[in-house]
Amino acid sequence: MERSLSLELVRITETAALSAARWMGRGKKEEADEAATKGMRDVFNTIPIKGTVVIGEGEMDEAPMLYIGEKLGTGYGPRVDIAVDPLEGTNIVAAGMWNALTVLAIAEHGNLLHAPDMYMDKIAVGPEAVGQIDINAPIIDNLRAVAKAKNKDVEDLVVTILYRERHEKILQEIRDSGARIKLIHDGDVSAAISTAFDHTGIDIMLGSGGAPEGVLAAVALKCLGGELQGKLLPQTEEEIIRCKRMGINDINSVLMMEDIVKGEDAFFAATGVTDGELLKGVQYKGDIATTHSVVMRAKSGTLRFIEGKHSLQKKFELATSL
């Protein structure tokens, strides 16, 4: 894959963010998601790739979502697998809260896990704690291992976890350890990525969330030198069958980084929709909109934060002339 793809990918997440941010705080998550999806699809189809969505928002009959199996790109260029979440945090945007992102990842064809849309148990850390975690180990053992790797006391750690009833037992174990907790209502892709940045103050992410989001987070952490481990948590016989149909025969196996994103190369891009620890949200002033994005590549280890200034009038004129 060409390195020039990195800036093309940012164009996609920027457009989706600009489209979704207009809905912030208006209580209409479906409208925000649909706007982000349309913006993402429109720009994707100008990018010189032969792309197939392997992590999307639904099946083919669930348009207008970017569905699994959808072809994106011009049809010329490298053949790639695409993972997308046009709006990670639809509820966040609807309520005007923190940490909503537009997110995508790409890898060479056949290198991304075709994760079914179900729960996945996850543990994620940044570079300092790589090789020190074990999703099957007790919570306290993982916390002690991460604390040792980061030269901290367990009491100094910050653990982030989705605020869900299903996590009550894990929360109690974390509290019993003395570690601190940061609860989030949505957005565990952002939470996982934040473990790789000291300025976020987050040391480890635990708990269950969406499996597709786990793939997106794993690509980002691969680029950043971090680690995510996962275990699928099918809730029904239908979900078990779906796992097997997607090539996952042992649903109890631990999915390591190489199981989730193979090969040496992958790209990840995200743009903030609302303000968060990692990225600022879209800001509007008159005819100008400002975006804050991150793009990274696994092969080179390059990480870029990009602030974009967008003339909304010129974008409108360009769109209406096509």
C-alpha positions in Angstrom: 0.0 0.0 0.0 1.2 3.5 -0.8 2.1 5.9 2.0 0.1 8.6 0.2 -3.0 6.7 1.3 -2.7 8.2 4.8 -3.8 11.7 3.8 -6.5 10.3 1.5 -7.9 8.4 4.5 -8.0 11.6 6.6 -10.1 13.2 3.9 -12.6 10.5 4.5 -12.8 10.8 8.2 -12.8 14.6 8.1 -15.8 14.6 5.7 -17.7 12.2 7.9 -17.0 14.3 11.0 -18.0 17.5 9.3 -21.3 15.9 8.3 -22.0 14.4 11.7 -21.0 17.3 13.9 -24.0 19.4 12.8 -26.2 17.0 14.7 -24.4 17.4 18.0 -26.7 17.6 21.0 -29.9 17.5 18.9 -31.0 14.1 20.2 -31.0 12.4 16.7 -28.4 9.7 16.6 -29.8 8.0 13.4 -29.6 11.3 11.5 -26.0 11.9 12.7 -24.9 8.4 11.8 -26.6 8.6 8.3 -24.9 11.9 7.6 -21.5 10.5 8.6 -22.0 7.4 6.5 -22.9 9.3 3.4 -19.9 11.6 3.8 -17.6 8.7 4.3 -19.0 6.7 1.3 -18.8 9.7 -1.0 -15.2 10.4 -0.4 -14.2 6.7 -0.2 -15.3 6.3 -3.8 -12.8 8.8 -5.0 -9.8 7.0 -3.4 -7.6 4.8 -5.7 -8.2 1.5 -4.1 -10.1 -1.8 -4.6 -11.7 -2.0 -1.2 -14.1 -4.4 0.5 -15.8 -3.6 3.8 -15.1 -6.4 6.2 -16.1 -4.5 9.4 -19.2 -2.4 8.8 -22.5 -1.5 10.2 -24.7 -4.2 8.9 -25.6 -6.5 6.0 -26.3 -5.5 2.4 -30.0 -5.0 3.0 -29.4 -2.5 5.8 -28.6 0.5 3.6 -27.7 3.4 3.9 -25.1 1.9 6.3 -21.7 0.9 5.0 -22.4 -2.9 4.9 -20.2 -5.9 5.1 -19.1 -6.9 1.6 -19.7 -3.4 0.1 -17.1 -2.4 -2.5 -15.5 1.0 -2.1 -12.9 3.0 -4.0 -12.3 3.7 -7.7 -11.6 0.1 -8.4 -8.0 0.9 -9.3 -5.1 0.5 -7.0 -4.3 -1.9 -4.1 -6.8 -4.5 -3.0 -7.6 -3.8 0.6 -9.9 -4.8 3.5 -11.7 -1.9 5.1 -13.0 -1.5 8.7 -15.3 1.4 9.3 -17.3 3.1 12.0 -18.6 6.2 10.4 -19.7 7.5 13.8 -18.2 5.9 16.9 -20.5 7.2 19.5 -23.9 8.0 18.0 -25.4 8.4 21.5 -22.5 10.7 22.4 -23.2 13.0 19.5 -26.9 13.0 20.1 -26.3 14.0 23.7 -23.5 16.4 23.0 -21.0 14.4 25.1 -17.3 13.6 24.8 -15.1 11.4 22.6 -17.2 10.8 19.5 -15.0 9.9 16.5 -15.3 9.0 12.8 -13.0 6.0 12.4 -11.6 3.8 9.7 -8.8 1.3 9.1 -7.4 -0.5 6.1 -5.1 -3.4 5.6 -4.1 -5.6 2.7 -6.7 -8.0 1.5 -7.2 -10.9 3.8 -5.4 -9.3 6.8 -8.3 -8.1 8.9 -10.4 -10.4 11.1 -14.0 -10.6 9.9 -15.4 -10.0 13.3 -19.2 -10.6 13.6 -21.3 -7.9 15.1 -21.4 -9.2 18.7 -19.8 -8.7 22.1 -16.0 -9.1 22.5 -14.2 -9.2 25.9 -11.1 -7.0 25.5 -8.0 -5.9 27.3 -5.8 -3.1 25.8 -2.6 -1.4 26.8 0.0 0.9 25.3 3.6 0.1 24.3 5.1 0.0 27.8 2.9 -3.0 28.8 3.0 -5.1 25.6 3.5 -8.7 26.4 2.6 -8.3 30.1 -1.2 -8.8 29.8 -3.3 -12.0 29.7 -7.0 -11.7 29.1 -7.5 -15.1 30.9 -5.7 -14.0 34.0 -7.4 -12.5 37.1 -7.9 -8.7 36.9 -5.5 -8.1 39.8 -2.7 -10.0 38.0 -3.1 -7.8 34.9 -3.2 -4.6 37.0 0.0 -5.6 38.8 1.7 -6.5 35.6 0.8 -3.2 33.9 1.8 -1.2 37.0 5.2 -2.9 37.1 5.7 -2.3 33.4 4.9 1.4 33.7 6.9 1.8 36.9 3.7 2.7 38.9 1.9 1.5 41.9 -1.4 -0.3 41.3 -3.1 2.6 43.1 -1.7 5.0 40.5 -3.3 3.2 37.5 -6.3 4.5 35.7 -8.5 1.8 34.2 -11.2 2.8 31.7 -14.3 0.7 31.2 -17.7 1.0 29.7 -20.4 2.0 32.2 -22.6 -1.1 31.9 -24.4 -3.4 34.4 -22.6 -6.4 33.0 -19.3 -4.9 34.3 -20.3 -4.7 38.0 -18.1 -7.6 39.0 -15.1 -6.3 37.2 -15.6 -2.8 38.6 -15.6 -4.3 42.1 -12.4 -6.2 41.5 -10.7 -3.0 40.2 -11.9 -1.0 43.2 -10.7 -3.8 45.6 -7.2 -3.5 44.0 -7.1 0.2 44.8 -6.7 1.3 41.1 -8.7 4.2 39.9 -11.5 4.0 37.3 -12.6 6.1 34.5 -16.1 5.1 33.3 -17.2 5.9 29.8 -20.8 5.7 28.4 -19.7 4.9 24.8 -16.7 4.9 22.6 -14.3 2.1 23.5 -12.2 2.5 20.3 -11.1 5.9 21.7 -10.6 4.4 25.1 -8.4 1.6 23.8 -6.3 4.0 21.7 -5.9 6.3 24.7 -3.8 3.7 26.5 -1.0 4.4 24.1 -0.8 8.2 25.0 0.5 9.4 28.3 -1.4 12.7 28.2 -4.8 10.9 28.3 -3.9 9.4 31.8 -5.3 6.0 30.8 -3.2 3.0 31.5 -5.4 0.0 30.6 -8.9 -0.7 29.1 -10.9 -3.7 30.3 -14.4 -5.1 29.7 -16.7 -6.2 26.9 -17.8 -4.1 23.9 -18.4 -4.5 20.2 -16.2 -6.9 18.3 -16.0 -4.7 15.2 -14.8 -1.9 17.5 -12.2 -4.3 18.8 -10.8 -4.8 15.3 -10.6 -1.0 14.7 -8.8 -0.5 18.0 -6.4 -3.3 17.3 -5.3 -1.7 14.0 -4.6 1.6 15.8 -2.7 -0.2 18.6 -0.7 -2.1 16.0 0.4 1.2 14.5 1.2 2.6 17.9 3.1 -0.5 19.2 0.4 -1.3 21.8 -1.6 -4.5 22.3 -5.2 -5.7 22.4 -6.4 -9.2 23.2 -10.0 -10.3 22.7 -12.4 -13.1 23.2 -15.7 -13.3 21.3 -18.8 -13.5 23.5 -21.7 -14.9 21.3 -25.0 -14.7 23.2 -27.1 -17.0 21.0 -26.8 -20.1 18.8 -27.3 -17.8 15.8 -24.3 -15.8 16.8 -22.2 -19.0 17.2 -23.2 -20.0 13.7 -22.3 -16.6 12.4 -18.8 -16.9 13.9 -18.3 -20.2 12.2 -19.6 -18.8 8.9 -17.0 -16.0 9.2 -14.2 -18.6 9.7 -14.0 -18.4 13.5 -14.4 -22.1 14.6 -13.1 -21.9 18.1 -15.2 -19.2 19.8 -13.4 -19.7 23.1 -9.9 -18.9 21.7 -8.0 -15.8 22.6 -7.6 -13.4 19.7 -4.1 -12.0 19.7 -3.0 -9.0 17.7 -1.8 -11.2 14.8 -5.2 -12.9 14.7 -7.0 -9.6 14.4 -4.8 -7.7 12.0 -2.2 -9.8 10.1 0.8 -8.6 8.2 3.2 -5.7 8.7 1.2 -2.9 7.2 -2.1 -1.2 8.1 -3.5 2.3 8.3 -5.8 3.9 10.9 -7.4 7.3 10.7 -9.9 9.1 13.0 -11.3 12.6 13.2 -12.9 14.1 16.3 -16.6 14.9 16.1 -16.9 16.0 19.7 -14.1 17.0 22.1 -12.2 14.2 23.8 -8.9 13.3 25.4 -7.4 12.3 22.1 -8.9 14.7 19.6 -10.8 18.0 19.5 -14.2 18.0 18.0 -15.4 20.0 14.9 -15.5 23.7 15.5 -17.5 26.0 13.3 -17.0 29.8 12.8 -18.8 31.5 9.9 -17.7 29.8 6.7 -14.8 28.0 8.3 -14.8 24.6 10.1 -11.8 23.2 12.0 -11.2 19.5 12.3 -8.6 17.6 14.4 -7.5 14.2 13.1 -5.0 11.4 13.7 -3.6 9.1 11.0 -1.0 6.3 11.6 0.7 3.6 9.7 1.9 0.3 11.1 4.7 -0.4 8.6 6.6 2.9 9.2 5.3 3.7 12.7 4.4 7.2 11.5 1.9 9.1 13.6 0.4 12.4 12.5 -2.0 14.7 14.2 -3.6 17.0 11.6 -5.6 20.2 12.1 -7.7 21.0 9.1 -9.3 24.3 8.1 -12.2 23.8 5.7 -14.1 26.4 3.6 -17.6 25.3 3.8 -18.7 27.5 0.9 -16.1 26.1 -1.4 -16.9 22.5 -0.4 -20.6 23.2 -1.1 -19.7 24.8 -4.5 -17.5 21.8 -5.4 -20.1 19.3 -4.4 -22.9 20.9 -6.4 -20.7 21.2 -9.5 -20.1 17.5 -9.7 
